Amino acid sequence: MEFRTATPADVPSLYTLWAAAFDAPLMVPVYETDARRLDRTIVAVLPGAGTVPDRVVASVCWSPRTLVGLPGPGGAATTLTVGGVANVASAPDLRGRGLVRLALAEAVTHMEAAGMDASLLFTGTPGVYRPSGWETFEVPVVTGPLRPDDAARPARSGQAGLQGQAGLPGQAGVAVRHEPAARAALAGPTTFPVWSADLPWQDLAALHDAFHAAPVTTRRTAAHWQRRIPLWYSAAELLTARRPDGAIAGYLVVETEGETLRVRELAVGPDHTSTLEALARAAHALGRERGATRAEVRLPRIPATAILADALLATEGRETTSDATGMLRPVLREAAEIDALRAATSGPAAGFHWPGDYL
């Protein structure tokens, strides 16, 4: 058994491993957005013999991210460089031999050499990673029935809705537009969704960066916005609140799964109350159209979340729980600092990690 970084020759076996281990159609396209992906992919390999190629039997991938850290002196903004871990897999016929643990250890060694402050991952099986030093953090999730139709119907402001895929009513000087689904790029080894030509991603990025830069938030790059975000939200629906001149005042990403409308991401500009209510009412109408009866709001503990939840959810039957799929591990930084960063997501600092930045 050999542990090493992946090579181009390993890719067919690597993808075969992932196909056996995961039901995740976006895994390979997301992976292929990283130009240096093979250098940051640790594989356990069974050497081949003769014409039989090497077999990849375990994998751990990591990629660098810039995260907002804890506030510095005087509340100054700080950042951390983290290694985001993803695509952790082992061959079903070789499980129980510690291959993932050994691959994780090798990945941490590479992260140390690359100067990573910490490591971040998301998982539904945290017990796999605790022995290797990762610990969970929690973010709030509010669930409950959608508001009754008569209570959630948006007030008409006299403004005509801007027409996208579908015009949706707004209020107080903004109209909500249901953006067309992401288009496919030109055919190639991987097909990437791309933003519609009349939807400037730079405007979404500016809203996102100004709206929320609390601990654990990813500082997104242009490449992230242009390639990874459309991929992550390719199954979701994007609502934009537009002023009369067409400028984007806010946006909301939602996804319907069965009878539940899930809120994935939100950003609004200053004086946001009317924009939030317009987005919530449009999301409510969209959820009803898709057959949803409930909603799940996964947003940070900030006043805007309460406004959105009140406009979207019925008063009775709400429940607040936590999503504890995120995990952090110190690499070069002290454990106490990373522990404090984990605690920020459930404390007054309102730390948060957006679903669009999952690895």
Number of C-alpha atoms within 10 A of each C-alpha: 11 10 17 17 21 21 14 8 10 17 13 11 16 22 14 14 20 22 14 12 15 12 9 9 9 13 18 14 18 17 19 16 16 16 8 11 17 19 15 21 25 28 32 24 21 15 13 10 8 6 6 8 13 15 20 28 24 28 29 24 25 28 21 19 21 19 22 22 23 23 15 10 8 6 8 8 14 14 18 21 20 27 30 22 25 20 19 21 23 25 19 12 7 11 13 9 9 12 21 25 16 19 24 23 16 19 25 22 12 19 24 16 10 13 15 23 20 27 28 25 24 18 16 10 9 17 12 12 19 14 10 15 15 20 22 22 21 21 25 18 17 19 21 21 21 29 22 13 12 7 13 20 16 21 13 12 14 12 15 17 22 22 13 15 11 13 16 25 25 30 22 16 16 28 30 33 25 23 19 16 18 19 15 14 12 11 8 7 8 14 13 24 22 21 21 14 8 9 13 11 18 12 14 18 16 13 20 20 14 12 16 17 19 22 26 24 19 24 17 17 12 12 11 16 19 16 18 27 21 21 23 19 20 19 13 18 20 22 23 30 31 21 20 14 7 11 12 22 23 27 26 22 19 24 22 21 14 11 15 21 26 21 25 20 19 26 23 25 17 11 9 15 16 16 29 27 24 29 33 26 27 28 28 27 21 20 23 18 9 16 15 20 18 23 29 25 23 26 24 24 19 13 9 19 17 15 16 22 26 16 24 29 26 19 13 10 10 17 11 12 13 13 13 16 16 20 21 27 26 21 20 16 14 12 15 10 14 22 16 14 22 25 19 22 22 18 14 10 17 20 26 26 22 16 15 18 17 17 21
